[in-house]
Amino acid sequence: MQKVKRIALVAHDNQKKDIVAWVERNADVLSKHKLISTGTTGKLILDMLGKTHPGEKIDMTLLKSGPLGGDQQIGAMICNQEIDFLIFLTDPMTPQPHDVDVKALVRVAVIYNIVMACNLASADFAINSVLFNADYNPMSQDYSQYLSRKW
């Protein structure tokens, strides 16, 4: 994991205002990294940054909206080792029609041992870690026995 992190930002409807406010509070830190976001969340973040941080360059890639495949795009990027850090704010009180996508995204983040924050407190702790702005070599799980099973 390089010093410049590739950070995925995903938030469900009732959490979008929280992630936008979090990015605004941390724009100076995040501007040194590459952001990837699902479509609606990313557009809200870019709109906010255009108003509160005009002229500041933020490297952000927008994907599809989560329910239209954006969560799966993020998951594929994790599998391809194109994401280092996932901030994934779900709404625990609202059923999600794409709940299986949510579970799959969390699963691949765990399998590939990337940093994952599922609430703002965890996100705050992670970006304030001494490791956040440094190179880091995470341990990887060996799945060779699983892959070599005879069916």
Backbone as a chain_set.jsonl record, in Angstrom:
{"seq": "MQKVKRIALVAHDNQKKDIVAWVERNADVLSKHKLISTGTTGKLILDMLGKTHPGEKIDMTLLKSGPLGGDQQIGAMICNQEIDFLIFLTDPMTPQPHDVDVKALVRVAVIYNIVMACNLASADFAINSVLFNADYNPMSQDYSQYLSRKW", "coords": {"N": [[0.859, -1.172, 0.0], [0.719, 2.054, -0.978], [1.991, 5.348, -0.088], [0.222, 7.35, -0.962], [-3.077, 6.927, -0.702], [-5.777, 4.949, -2.026], [-8.97, 5.645, -1.786], [-12.142, 4.478, -1.151], [-15.412, 5.717, -1.135], [-18.534, 5.215, 0.156], [-21.953, 5.575, 0.754], [-25.088, 5.017, 2.18], [-28.47, 6.227, 1.606], [-29.544, 7.618, 3.988], [-27.188, 8.212, 5.197], [-25.677, 9.849, 3.657], [-25.466, 12.659, 4.049], [-23.866, 12.678, 6.294], [-21.418, 11.54, 5.413], [-20.664, 13.418, 3.521], [-20.312, 15.691, 5.131], [-18.214, 14.732, 6.704], [-16.169, 14.401, 4.805], [-15.881, 17.075, 4.099], [-14.87, 18.16, 6.527], [-12.425, 16.901, 6.534], [-11.11, 17.531, 4.209], [-8.598, 18.672, 3.576], [-6.737, 16.69, 4.299], [-7.68, 14.508, 2.774], [-7.351, 15.448, 0.192], [-4.829, 14.812, -0.596], [-4.874, 12.281, -1.46], [-6.308, 9.596, -3.493], [-9.616, 9.493, -4.43], [-12.445, 7.39, -4.704], [-15.736, 6.922, -5.605], [-19.134, 5.835, -5.195], [-21.766, 6.749, -7.443], [-23.977, 8.723, -6.691], [-23.274, 9.525, -4.081], [-20.658, 10.469, -4.551], [-21.172, 12.625, -6.319], [-22.556, 14.378, -4.622], [-20.514, 14.934, -2.791], [-18.593, 16.168, -4.473], [-20.072, 18.425, -5.273], [-20.33, 19.761, -2.798], [-17.604, 20.245, -2.199], [-16.942, 21.94, -4.295], [-18.274, 24.218, -3.514], [-17.318, 24.804, -0.905], [-14.57, 24.516, -0.96], [-13.406, 25.907, -3.229], [-11.402, 25.743, -6.127], [-9.589, 23.995, -4.986], [-7.961, 21.061, -5.79], [-9.313, 17.918, -6.125], [-8.813, 14.545, -6.454], [-11.006, 12.518, -7.776], [-12.82, 9.667, -8.648], [-15.806, 8.811, -10.147], [-18.209, 6.28, -9.878], [-20.872, 4.023, -10.823], [-24.168, 4.513, -9.404], [-24.801, 3.024, -6.208], [-27.003, 0.99, -5.977], [-27.253, 0.47, -8.673], [-25.081, -0.928, -9.436], [-22.711, 0.174, -8.529], [-21.673, -0.523, -5.982], [-20.786, -3.083, -6.56], [-18.86, -2.493, -8.478], [-16.956, -1.212, -6.881], [-16.304, -3.394, -5.261], [-15.111, -5.09, -7.193], [-12.879, -3.542, -7.797], [-11.553, -3.67, -5.367], [-10.911, -6.41, -5.339], [-9.118, -6.407, -7.445], [-7.032, -5.13, -6.341], [-7.061, -2.312, -6.315], [-7.994, -0.549, -4.524], [-7.388, 0.796, -1.341], [-8.589, 1.484, 1.024], [-11.705, 1.514, 2.497], [-14.488, 3.405, 3.094], [-17.51, 2.903, 4.335], [-20.569, 3.703, 4.83], [-23.378, 2.495, 6.118], [-26.938, 2.345, 6.545], [-28.19, 1.233, 9.369], [-30.809, 1.036, 10.183], [-32.544, 0.99, 8.082], [-33.97, -1.069, 5.684], [-32.187, -2.443, 2.923], [-32.618, -2.665, -0.526], [-30.653, -3.787, -2.067], [-29.18, -5.473, -0.428], [-27.656, -7.821, -0.541], [-25.542, -7.052, -2.147], [-24.29, -5.257, -0.477], [-23.411, -6.927, 1.618], [-21.653, -8.52, 0.149], [-19.707, -6.66, -0.592], [-18.577, -5.914, 1.878], [-17.563, -8.402, 2.557], [-15.539, -8.9, 0.549], [-13.807, -6.833, 1.201], [-12.881, -7.681, 3.674], [-11.697, -10.152, 2.967], [-9.583, -9.307, 1.298], [-8.168, -7.818, 3.047], [-8.243, -4.965, 3.421], [-8.255, -1.616, 4.729], [-11.142, -0.788, 6.499], [-13.81, 1.268, 7.259], [-16.777, 1.485, 8.93], [-18.215, 3.329, 10.207], [-18.234, 6.792, 11.254], [-16.515, 7.335, 13.4], [-14.596, 5.283, 13.273], [-13.528, 5.906, 10.77], [-12.394, 8.409, 11.345], [-10.415, 7.663, 13.237], [-8.842, 6.028, 11.595], [-7.859, 7.764, 9.53], [-6.331, 9.412, 11.033], [-4.288, 7.919, 11.938], [-0.807, 7.09, 12.264], [-0.03, 5.507, 10.201], [-1.545, 6.21, 8.036], [-0.569, 8.172, 6.251], [1.658, 6.974, 5.222], [3.772, 4.505, 3.636], [2.58, 1.154, 3.613], [2.555, -2.243, 4.404], [0.307, -4.521, 4.325], [-0.601, -7.602, 5.965], [-1.284, -10.515, 4.095], [-3.823, -12.888, 3.483], [-3.487, -16.366, 3.056], [-4.98, -18.161, 0.671], [-4.591, -20.509, -0.651], [-5.005, -23.235, 0.054], [-7.773, -23.358, 0.171], [-8.391, -22.767, -2.476], [-7.301, -24.963, -3.776], [-8.894, -27.114, -3.206], [-10.503, -30.258, -3.687], [-13.331, -30.955, -5.488]], "CA": [[0.0, 0.0, 0.0], [1.543, 3.24, -1.139], [1.72, 6.507, 0.765], [-1.032, 7.929, -1.47], [-4.089, 5.879, -0.594], [-6.948, 4.942, -2.905], [-10.015, 5.581, -0.763], [-13.499, 4.353, -1.675], [-16.434, 6.337, -0.285], [-19.869, 4.703, -0.145], [-22.89, 5.895, 1.837], [-26.51, 4.856, 1.878], [-29.224, 7.477, 1.574], [-29.621, 8.342, 5.26], [-25.822, 8.48, 5.667], [-24.973, 10.697, 2.694], [-25.12, 13.959, 4.649], [-22.765, 12.452, 7.235], [-20.145, 11.352, 4.713], [-20.329, 14.706, 2.909], [-19.775, 16.536, 6.211], [-16.925, 14.161, 7.105], [-15.195, 14.763, 3.766], [-15.629, 18.517, 4.227], [-13.984, 18.363, 7.684], [-11.127, 16.268, 6.294], [-10.736, 17.791, 2.811], [-7.156, 18.916, 3.445], [-6.064, 15.389, 4.36], [-8.128, 13.662, 1.673], [-6.9, 15.991, -1.092], [-3.52, 14.221, -0.895], [-5.123, 10.885, -1.808], [-7.211, 9.376, -4.614], [-10.934, 9.085, -3.955], [-13.33, 6.674, -5.611], [-17.033, 6.936, -4.936], [-20.339, 5.506, -5.945], [-22.22, 7.927, -8.16], [-24.732, 9.76, -6.002], [-22.443, 10.009, -2.976], [-19.569, 11.247, -5.127], [-21.684, 13.904, -6.842], [-22.824, 15.242, -3.467], [-19.219, 15.352, -2.248], [-18.001, 17.134, -5.399], [-20.853, 19.669, -5.163], [-19.938, 20.418, -1.544], [-16.224, 20.723, -2.319], [-16.965, 23.085, -5.206], [-18.778, 25.386, -2.779], [-16.558, 25.116, 0.312], [-13.133, 24.477, -1.244], [-13.229, 26.189, -4.658], [-10.019, 25.798, -6.571], [-8.795, 22.883, -4.453], [-8.081, 19.908, -6.679], [-9.573, 16.632, -5.498], [-8.77, 13.452, -7.423], [-12.126, 11.625, -7.473], [-13.425, 8.88, -9.722], [-17.203, 8.466, -9.865], [-18.71, 5.029, -10.446], [-22.334, 3.992, -10.868], [-24.886, 4.538, -8.131], [-24.7, 1.726, -5.539], [-27.987, -0.017, -6.397], [-27.124, 0.198, -10.107], [-23.85, -1.663, -9.678], [-21.545, 0.863, -7.985], [-21.093, -1.336, -4.907], [-20.074, -4.186, -7.203], [-17.665, -1.928, -9.089], [-15.995, -1.025, -5.782], [-15.853, -4.739, -4.901], [-14.182, -5.559, -8.226], [-11.632, -2.779, -7.636], [-10.868, -4.247, -4.202], [-10.345, -7.695, -5.793], [-8.0, -6.102, -8.343], [-6.071, -4.379, -5.525], [-7.1, -0.928, -6.76], [-8.518, 0.237, -3.404], [-6.664, 0.536, -0.097], [-9.341, 1.922, 2.201], [-13.135, 1.635, 2.208], [-15.385, 4.011, 4.071], [-18.798, 2.373, 3.89], [-21.576, 4.059, 5.824], [-24.691, 1.912, 5.852], [-27.998, 2.759, 7.464], [-28.613, -0.016, 10.007], [-32.236, 1.073, 10.503], [-33.34, 0.971, 6.86], [-33.671, -2.219, 4.822], [-31.62, -2.08, 1.631], [-33.023, -3.622, -1.553], [-29.451, -4.431, -2.602], [-28.467, -5.934, 0.764], [-26.66, -8.83, -0.901], [-24.373, -6.318, -2.647], [-23.647, -4.689, 0.715], [-22.695, -8.025, 2.275], [-20.55, -8.939, -0.719], [-18.666, -5.633, -0.524], [-17.905, -6.085, 3.169], [-16.837, -9.67, 2.486], [-14.288, -8.776, -0.207], [-12.904, -5.955, 1.965], [-12.265, -8.53, 4.697], [-10.842, -11.133, 2.293], [-8.376, -8.661, 0.783], [-7.519, -7.163, 4.18], [-8.068, -3.523, 3.276], [-8.798, -0.836, 5.835], [-12.564, -0.543, 6.28], [-14.5, 1.993, 8.32], [-18.224, 1.417, 8.719], [-18.811, 4.474, 10.895], [-17.344, 7.955, 11.187], [-15.476, 7.245, 14.429], [-13.534, 4.445, 12.709], [-12.893, 6.675, 9.699], [-11.55, 9.414, 12.005], [-9.241, 6.995, 13.795], [-7.994, 5.525, 10.511], [-7.11, 8.809, 8.818], [-5.427, 10.059, 11.977], [-3.241, 6.96, 12.278], [0.497, 7.387, 11.669], [0.097, 4.679, 9.001], [-2.378, 6.712, 6.949], [0.234, 8.918, 5.274], [2.916, 6.252, 5.05], [3.675, 3.215, 2.962], [2.159, 0.117, 4.555], [2.497, -3.561, 3.796], [-0.591, -5.348, 5.145], [-0.498, -9.052, 5.84], [-2.319, -11.066, 3.23], [-4.261, -14.229, 3.834], [-3.165, -17.381, 2.068], [-6.178, -18.939, 0.351], [-4.209, -21.576, -1.579], [-5.669, -24.497, 0.419], [-9.176, -23.238, -0.241], [-8.453, -22.811, -3.936], [-6.873, -26.275, -4.293], [-9.796, -28.178, -2.751], [-11.094, -31.146, -4.69], [-14.804, -30.935, -5.366]], "C": [[0.903, 1.231, 0.0], [1.135, 4.356, -0.183], [0.426, 7.207, 0.343], [-2.054, 6.804, -1.519], [-5.19, 6.071, -1.64], [-8.136, 4.631, -2.005], [-11.39, 5.543, -1.425], [-14.481, 4.914, -0.65], [-17.806, 5.872, -0.747], [-20.766, 5.049, 1.036], [-24.321, 5.676, 1.359], [-27.25, 6.162, 2.107], [-29.198, 8.264, 2.877], [-28.248, 8.668, 5.846], [-25.062, 9.449, 4.758], [-24.584, 12.048, 3.287], [-23.95, 13.816, 5.611], [-21.429, 12.296, 6.514], [-19.706, 12.644, 4.03], [-19.715, 15.637, 3.957], [-18.401, 16.036, 6.655], [-15.839, 14.522, 6.086], [-14.879, 16.252, 3.85], [-14.659, 18.807, 5.378], [-12.56, 17.869, 7.412], [-10.598, 16.513, 4.884], [-9.236, 17.999, 2.636], [-6.374, 17.611, 3.429], [-6.408, 14.561, 3.125], [-7.635, 14.152, 0.317], [-5.536, 15.428, -1.505], [-3.648, 12.77, -1.37], [-6.076, 10.809, -2.996], [-8.53, 8.837, -4.081], [-11.705, 8.409, -5.077], [-14.668, 6.626, -4.902], [-18.125, 6.404, -5.838], [-20.974, 6.816, -6.389], [-22.891, 9.03, -7.37], [-23.921, 10.362, -4.864], [-21.331, 10.905, -3.509], [-20.014, 12.592, -5.662], [-21.976, 14.875, -5.709], [-21.522, 15.78, -2.871], [-18.586, 16.407, -3.157], [-18.74, 18.462, -5.372], [-20.443, 20.447, -3.923], [-18.545, 21.004, -1.671], [-16.135, 21.925, -3.245], [-17.411, 24.361, -4.51], [-17.86, 25.781, -1.629], [-15.048, 25.152, 0.097], [-12.886, 24.779, -2.726], [-11.742, 26.303, -5.005], [-9.147, 24.684, -6.037], [-9.038, 21.659, -5.325], [-8.241, 18.634, -5.864], [-9.602, 15.581, -6.606], [-9.868, 12.46, -7.049], [-12.641, 10.966, -8.739], [-14.838, 8.521, -9.292], [-17.571, 7.18, -10.595], [-20.229, 5.121, -10.542], [-22.911, 4.149, -9.467], [-24.853, 3.12, -7.537], [-25.696, 0.687, -6.015], [-27.92, -0.369, -7.879], [-25.801, -0.472, -10.461], [-22.597, -1.013, -9.109], [-20.869, 0.095, -6.856], [-20.273, -2.478, -5.502], [-18.812, -3.697, -7.908], [-16.566, -1.721, -8.041], [-15.425, -2.394, -5.381], [-14.858, -5.288, -5.909], [-12.846, -4.829, -8.107], [-10.841, -3.282, -6.424], [-10.19, -5.558, -4.614], [-9.129, -7.491, -6.688], [-6.915, -5.266, -7.656], [-5.923, -2.936, -5.998], [-7.68, -0.005, -5.699], [-7.783, -0.196, -2.149], [-7.538, 0.695, 1.136], [-10.792, 2.113, 1.771], [-13.83, 2.306, 3.374], [-16.79, 3.704, 3.567], [-19.828, 2.622, 4.977], [-22.93, 3.504, 5.4], [-25.682, 2.448, 6.872], [-28.551, 1.494, 8.119], [-30.112, -0.074, 10.295], [-33.134, 1.009, 9.271], [-32.975, -0.253, 6.029], [-33.161, -1.74, 3.46], [-32.05, -3.109, 0.595], [-31.829, -4.36, -2.159], [-28.552, -4.931, -1.461], [-27.399, -6.983, 0.442], [-25.393, -8.173, -1.442], [-23.573, -5.739, -1.487], [-22.812, -5.769, 1.403], [-21.493, -8.47, 1.45], [-19.397, -7.939, -0.655], [-17.883, -5.734, 0.78], [-17.043, -7.347, 3.135], [-15.521, -9.525, 1.731], [-13.299, -7.839, 0.49], [-12.182, -6.749, 3.048], [-11.294, -9.512, 4.053], [-9.521, -10.5, 1.86], [-7.69, -7.769, 1.813], [-7.231, -5.679, 3.938], [-8.648, -2.836, 4.511], [-10.261, -0.556, 5.513], [-13.135, 0.164, 7.509], [-15.991, 1.98, 7.99], [-18.971, 2.468, 9.541], [-17.778, 5.591, 10.924], [-16.248, 7.934, 12.245], [-14.304, 6.408, 13.912], [-12.792, 5.18, 11.594], [-11.957, 7.732, 10.286], [-10.279, 8.785, 12.554], [-8.293, 6.553, 12.677], [-7.203, 6.651, 9.844], [-6.181, 9.586, 9.739], [-4.337, 9.117, 12.476], [-1.924, 7.396, 11.628], [0.691, 6.591, 10.371], [-0.625, 5.28, 7.79], [-1.559, 7.41, 5.872], [1.596, 8.278, 5.049], [2.685, 5.028, 4.171], [3.318, 2.168, 4.018], [2.06, -1.199, 3.801], [1.603, -4.46, 4.649], [-0.332, -6.829, 4.93], [-1.596, -9.527, 4.894], [-2.602, -12.5, 3.636], [-3.898, -15.192, 2.707], [-4.409, -18.253, 1.853], [-5.86, -20.123, -0.557], [-4.869, -22.914, -1.238], [-7.129, -24.482, -0.011], [-9.286, -23.42, -1.753], [-8.085, -24.177, -4.515], [-7.776, -27.423, -3.832], [-10.309, -28.997, -3.926], [-12.606, -31.161, -4.459], [-15.317, -32.254, -5.757]], "O": [[1.742, 1.405, 0.884], [0.076, 4.308, 0.443], [-0.37, 7.61, 1.19], [-1.91, 5.85, -2.284], [-5.486, 7.185, -2.071], [-8.293, 3.508, -1.524], [-11.759, 6.455, -2.164], [-14.391, 4.624, 0.543], [-18.198, 6.099, -1.891], [-20.386, 4.841, 2.188], [-24.701, 6.104, 0.27], [-26.724, 7.087, 2.726], [-28.867, 9.449, 2.877], [-28.158, 9.328, 6.881], [-23.929, 9.824, 5.06], [-23.477, 12.528, 3.046], [-23.132, 14.727, 5.733], [-20.42, 12.851, 6.949], [-18.512, 12.935, 3.965], [-18.709, 16.295, 3.691], [-17.518, 16.841, 6.95], [-14.729, 14.9, 6.46], [-13.724, 16.648, 3.687], [-13.735, 19.606, 5.225], [-11.603, 18.372, 8.0], [-9.728, 15.778, 4.414], [-8.664, 17.546, 1.645], [-5.45, 17.448, 2.633], [-5.521, 13.979, 2.501], [-7.511, 13.358, -0.616], [-5.141, 15.565, -2.663], [-2.645, 12.113, -1.649], [-6.591, 11.83, -3.452], [-8.553, 7.838, -3.362], [-11.627, 8.806, -6.24], [-14.725, 6.317, -3.711], [-18.059, 6.503, -7.063], [-20.747, 7.863, -5.784], [-22.417, 10.166, -7.378], [-23.887, 11.582, -4.704], [-21.093, 11.986, -2.971], [-19.32, 13.593, -5.485], [-21.679, 16.065, -5.818], [-21.445, 16.949, -2.491], [-18.096, 17.427, -2.673], [-18.113, 19.519, -5.44], [-20.232, 21.657, -3.99], [-18.325, 22.152, -1.285], [-15.338, 22.832, -3.008], [-16.98, 25.456, -4.871], [-17.642, 26.97, -1.397], [-14.324, 25.755, 0.89], [-12.228, 23.996, -3.411], [-10.951, 26.885, -4.263], [-8.066, 24.441, -6.574], [-10.181, 21.272, -5.566], [-7.406, 18.314, -5.018], [-10.338, 15.722, -7.583], [-9.702, 11.659, -6.129], [-12.865, 11.619, -9.758], [-15.045, 7.99, -8.201], [-17.28, 7.017, -11.78], [-20.8, 6.196, -10.358], [-22.218, 3.942, -8.47], [-24.875, 2.136, -8.276], [-25.29, -0.401, -6.423], [-28.465, -1.389, -8.299], [-25.441, -0.574, -11.634], [-21.516, -1.596, -9.197], [-19.641, 0.06, -6.773], [-19.194, -2.8, -5.005], [-17.805, -4.405, -7.936], [-15.397, -2.018, -8.286], [-14.218, -2.538, -5.188], [-13.859, -5.893, -5.52], [-11.792, -5.436, -8.298], [-9.611, -3.315, -6.451], [-9.029, -5.79, -4.275], [-8.212, -8.313, -6.689], [-6.0, -4.762, -8.307], [-4.815, -2.404, -6.075], [-7.843, 1.192, -5.941], [-7.576, -1.386, -1.911], [-7.256, 0.105, 2.179], [-11.066, 2.801, 0.788], [-13.766, 1.829, 4.507], [-17.204, 4.183, 2.512], [-19.944, 1.849, 5.928], [-23.544, 3.984, 4.446], [-25.297, 2.943, 7.931], [-29.306, 0.757, 7.486], [-30.629, -1.142, 10.622], [-34.358, 0.978, 9.401], [-31.806, -0.456, 5.703], [-33.652, -0.75, 2.918], [-31.868, -4.307, 0.81], [-31.991, -5.451, -2.706], [-27.327, -4.823, -1.526], [-26.353, -7.021, 1.09], [-24.291, -8.677, -1.222], [-22.342, -5.729, -1.507], [-21.646, -5.548, 1.729], [-20.433, -8.765, 2.002], [-18.233, -8.338, -0.663], [-16.656, -5.647, 0.777], [-15.918, -7.346, 3.634], [-14.485, -9.979, 2.216], [-12.087, -8.029, 0.382], [-11.002, -6.516, 3.309], [-10.179, -9.686, 4.545], [-8.459, -11.095, 2.039], [-6.744, -7.05, 1.49], [-6.132, -5.195, 4.209], [-9.441, -3.427, 5.245], [-10.591, -0.139, 4.403], [-12.964, -0.286, 8.642], [-16.407, 2.406, 6.913], [-20.201, 2.492, 9.567], [-16.598, 5.368, 10.653], [-15.16, 8.461, 12.013], [-13.147, 6.786, 14.095], [-11.57, 5.084, 11.489], [-10.851, 7.931, 9.781], [-9.186, 9.316, 12.359], [-7.076, 6.692, 12.803], [-6.001, 6.508, 9.617], [-5.331, 10.341, 9.266], [-3.549, 9.486, 13.347], [-1.932, 8.005, 10.558], [1.504, 6.978, 9.531], [-0.349, 4.903, 6.652], [-1.842, 7.245, 4.685], [2.568, 8.961, 4.724], [1.554, 4.577, 3.989], [3.712, 2.288, 5.179], [1.539, -1.25, 2.687], [2.08, -5.092, 5.591], [0.098, -7.254, 3.858], [-2.706, -8.995, 4.9], [-1.71, -13.224, 4.078], [-4.0, -14.843, 1.531], [-4.828, -18.987, 2.749], [-6.766, -20.685, -1.172], [-5.255, -23.655, -2.142], [-7.652, -25.484, -0.499], [-10.16, -24.135, -2.243], [-8.508, -24.515, -5.62], [-7.446, -28.589, -4.051], [-10.52, -28.475, -5.021], [-13.071, -31.363, -3.338], [-16.528, -32.476, -5.735]]}, "num_chains": 1, "name": "protein.A"}
